[in-house]
């Protein structure tokens, strides 16, 4: 692989590493909370916001207009408010049902909104799988700065976030305002998802969030080792997916998603063999 190709892949690979860093961490919370599809739903809501913004006159139909991000973020905050307000341990309706409904409605609304657009198919494909190869260094740096702020916020308040995610009843018993911290969690999550979807698309963002965390749970129970495994897996899969997409001339986002699935299956298959050797 020559230097030109490596320079071309540098920004997309850096973006994938940034996505891995923040999403593997947030994935631990999402899996522990049992709201597996919250990222998929919030990502689709963010995509709906971006779709509506592109159709508004002030953006001139430009998906890269600064206003697109803010409209998309506003939609994501509304979704965060819904998820945090409707969560209750005594509720008869599971939160996953609300999350699923929001995803379905946001998906359908995006299709309806773009039904009269000549670029409907292209826009819908971009929402699903993105185009991470087209990411620029300014986008990478801006995203890294935003995710860094979110990461610092979660580190400072990590005890409350982890307590609510790991033991919601105990958090409530200790006087933690669970609903308020839930909103802060989903709102910070919204900042991440809104930026991630514009770079990588809905499906890839979902994989970065869930697959490393699930794979890590196969091999570790504590948060620290799970993060290490998740970050390692995300890094390897990102590099492999980008390389395969370039070599085989395949869509990058979809290739990385498929690579995540294959690597997860391999890790699951290896687990019994490792356990047998440990006995």
C-alpha positions, 0 to 999 in steps of 0.5 A: 500500500503506497503513501498516497493511499495511507494519507487518504485513509488517515482521516477516516481511520482517525475518525473511526478510532474516535467513534470507538473511544466514546461509543465503546464507553457509552455502550457499557451504560446502554447494555447495563441499562437494557436499552440496547436500541436507544442509540439506533433510535436516537441516531434515527431521530438525529437523522430525521432532524438533519433531513428536515433541516436540509428541506428548510429554506435557510439551508438551501438544500446543503447537508453540510450547512451549519444549521443542519447540525443544530436542527438535528441536535434539537431533535435529538434533545427531544428524543432524550427528554422522551426517553428520560421522562418515560422511564420508570421501574413501575411502568407497565410499558417497557422503555424498549417499546418506546424506543422502538416506536420512536425509531419506527416513527422517525424512520417513516417520517424521514422517508415521507419527508424525502418522498418528493426529493430527487435525491431521496435514495442517495440521502436515505443511504447516507443516513443508514451507512454514511460515508466515513471515507469522505470525512475531512481532518477539520471534521475529525478534529472538531468531533474529537474536541466535542467527544473530549468534552463529553468524555470529561463530563462523564468522567467527572460524574462517572460515579452517578452515571455508573451507579444508575446504569448498574443499580438503578434501585440503589441510586434512587435509595441513595437520593440520586435524582435518577430522572435528572441524571437520565436526561443528562446522560441521554442529552450528552449521548445526543451530542455524540450521536448527532455528530456520529450519524453525520460521519458514519450513518445510523447502522455503523454508529449502532455497531460502534456502540453495541458490538464492542460492549457485547463482545467485551461482556463475553470475556470480562465482568468489570468495567475496566477490562470491558472497556479495554476489550471494547476499544481493542476490538473497535480499533482492529475492526475499524482498520480491517473494515476500512482496508477491506472496503478499499481493496474490494471496492465496497461501501466502507460503512456497510463493510465495517458493519459486516466486519463487526458481525464477523469478528463478534461471531469469531469471539463468541466461537473462541470463548468456549475454547478459551474456557476449556483451556483455562480449566 
